[in-house]
Amino acid sequence: MRRLGFGAMRLPTGQGPGRADALAVARRAVELGVNLVDTAHMYGWGANEELLAEALHPYPDGLLIATKVGIVRAEPGTGEQSPVGKVAQDARPEVLPGQVDEGLRRLRMERLELVQLHRLDPQVPIADQVGTLADLQRAGKIGHIGLSEVSVAELDEARRHAEIASVQNRYSVLNREHEPVLEACEAAGIAFLPWRPVAEATPGELPGGDAVAAAEIAAVAQELGATAAQTSLAWLLAHSPVLVPIPGTSSALHLEENVAAPSLPFTAEQHLRLARLGRS
């Protein structure tokens, strides 16, 4: 698999003038050789999955669409705030099969090749959550099982009940809180899909105290003739062989820039300079 995917979350899913552009960006990603596209039930409550199906179905050979389940709209007065409003974890064994079936329908698939638990449900034993996905895998509805936002202990527990193919935690050149999880994935040969892999390398989004870090990223980017985002992606690709960044964008230009990141002549010395910037 090419070690750079595409996160579809930012694609507009409404029926307005931006929809044609969103369809074009998704198709352009595949034209550029991207073979992993990440979506989720939560992204537009299925609208993102439907958009990808409209853009890409029938899917070309080798294209992996990864989706996520286990998040629902929260009841009024409950839940936590997210980009799509108040949400809650719900990975009960009686709920997950329905979400998988909905994903199959919306994505127009007979099998979802990679299904990830968007978040572990603290009210449901991990054995029940992962075990339900394993049952669906045995039934032929799921190809591989992944997790998102997990600790090393949670990953270890989940692996007692099913083979885990991927972990999707937040991680970037400046945010290495989940370095222990990355190390566990390396040891087990599990793909690590860092979400928000480049945003923190954008000077405008950095806290004031990170001006030095932003300047160092900009300096390396200038040496490479690249953008800060490209440089951040190149660092991830050099940092670990199991890292598979999934940068998201609704811009065809930014997409093309991101896809060019693996070809940057990134050196070991530049990697070390940026490695020193990381914080947990």
Secondary structure as GFF3:
##gff-version 3
##sequence-region A 1 280
A	DSSP	beta_strand	6	7	.	.	.	ID=ss1
A	DSSP	alpha_helix	18	31	.	.	.	ID=ss2
A	DSSP	beta_strand	36	38	.	.	.	ID=ss3
A	DSSP	alpha_helix	47	56	.	.	.	ID=ss4
A	DSSP	beta_strand	64	69	.	.	.	ID=ss5
A	DSSP	beta_strand	71	73	.	.	.	ID=ss6
A	DSSP	beta_strand	80	82	.	.	.	ID=ss7
A	DSSP	beta_strand	85	89	.	.	.	ID=ss8
A	DSSP	alpha_helix	96	107	.	.	.	ID=ss9
A	DSSP	beta_strand	112	117	.	.	.	ID=ss10
A	DSSP	alpha_helix	126	138	.	.	.	ID=ss11
A	DSSP	beta_strand	142	148	.	.	.	ID=ss12
A	DSSP	alpha_helix	152	159	.	.	.	ID=ss13
A	DSSP	beta_strand	164	168	.	.	.	ID=ss14
A	DSSP	alpha_helix	179	188	.	.	.	ID=ss15
A	DSSP	beta_strand	191	192	.	.	.	ID=ss16
A	DSSP	three_ten_helix	199	201	.	.	.	ID=ss17
A	DSSP	three_ten_helix	203	205	.	.	.	ID=ss18
A	DSSP	three_ten_helix	208	210	.	.	.	ID=ss19
A	DSSP	alpha_helix	211	224	.	.	.	ID=ss20
A	DSSP	alpha_helix	228	239	.	.	.	ID=ss21
A	DSSP	alpha_helix	252	260	.	.	.	ID=ss22
A	DSSP	three_ten_helix	261	263	.	.	.	ID=ss23
A	DSSP	alpha_helix	268	275	.	.	.	ID=ss24
###
